[in-house]
C-alpha cells in the first residue's frame, strides 16, 4: 500500500482510523463506555494486528448518538437498541425513497 492509498482511505467513513483512546477523547467519554457499547453489540470495532480496537467515523457517529441518549438518562442497553432501530429505520426510508423513484436499491438514477 502506498501513502496515496492510505490518505485516500481517510475519506472512507468505514475505515478504522481511530484508536480506542482517541475515539474516547473525541467523544468526550471513557474507554469503558466504548467497551460497553461493544459488548451490547452496537458497534464492533476492528482489531489492529496487535489486537487493539480501531474505530471508524461511522462507528463514532453511532457511539456519539448512544452517548447522547445515555447522558439523557437512558440505560445503555436501551440506548443501544434505540440507535440500532434508528439506523434500521433510516436505511428502510432510503430504500423506500429509491423504490418510489423507480430505482432498485443501490442503483443510480439514469442520466438526464
N, C-alpha and C positions, 0 to 999 in steps of 0.2 A: 504494500500500500504506500502510495506517495503522500507527501504533505498536502498536495492539492486535494486528494481523495479525503483526507482527514478533515480539511477545512469545509469541504462540501457537506460532510455529514453533520456539521454543526447547525445547519438549517433544517435538519431532519428532526421532527418532533418526537420520533420514536428512538432516536439514537441515545443510548445510555451514557450521557456525558458527565453526570454529576455523582460524586461520591456521597455516601450517607451523611457525612459531616457537613459537606457543602449544601446538600439538599435541606438538611435540618436548619442550617443557618439562613438559607434563602426563605424558608417558610416561617422562620422565627418560632421554631418548635424544637422538640427534643428528638434525639435518635430513637428513644423508646417509643415515641408516637409513631414514627415511621415503621418500626418493628411491629407495633400493634396493628396498624392498618395492613401490613403484610400478612400477619397471622390471620386477620379477618378476611384475607384474600381480596382486598380491594385492589391492591396493586402487587405485582410480583416483580421485584427488581431483578435485573440480570446480574450475573456474578462475574467479576473480573477473573482472570486466570488464578489469582491469589485467593479467590473466594470472597472478595469484598463486594458489597451491594453497590450497584450503579443504577441511577435513575435517569429517566428521560424527561424532557419538558412536559410531555403529555402526562406522565405519571405525577409530576409536581403539581400540575393544574388539578388533577384528581385529588391529590393529597391536600391541597390548599382548600378545596371545597369541603372535604371531610373535616378539616381543622376548623373551618368557619362554623359548621354545624355543631361540633363538639364544644367550641367556645361559647355557643349559644345555649348550651345545656343538654344537647342530645347525647345519649350514651354512644360510645364509639361504635359498638356493633350496629346500632340503629343508623348512625351516620353513614357507615359504610354501605349498608343496604340501600339507603336513600340515594347515595351517589351512584351506585350501580343502576338503580332504577331510572334515575335521571339520564344517565348515559344511554341506557337502552331506549328510552323514550326519544331522545334526540336522534338516535340512529333510525328508529322507526319513522319518525317525522321526515327525515331526509329521504328515506326510501319512498315514502308515500308521495312526497313532493315530486320526486323523479318520475314516479309512476303516472302522476297526473299531468306531467309534461310530456308523456309519451316515451319516456326513456326506460331502459332496463337498468336495474341497479348497477352502478359502477361505470356506465357508458357516458359518453359525452354527447351533447346536443349536436345535430347536424349543422354544418357551416351555412351561414346565411348568404 
